[in-house]
Amino acid sequence: MEKERFVETYSQGVANVRKIIVDTETGVNYLLLSSNMTSGCGVTVLVDQDGKPIITRTIGADGQ
């Protein structure tokens, strides 16, 4: 089975949803916000105090 490109690593809320999504190829973390998942949402890159993207190291099937 093919590895999914994006995985959800954190979720909070039901009506006001906040999720952290990680790109498994780059490790870049994204924040998804929505007050109602049917009417629209916003996505942004999570950054550290220096403005650099937050990276989550991921381990692939080959261990790298």
Secondary structure, DSSP 8 states (H G I E B T S, - for coil): ----SEEEEEEE-SSSEEEEEEETTT-BEEEEEEEETTTEEEEEE-B-TTS-B-B-----TT--
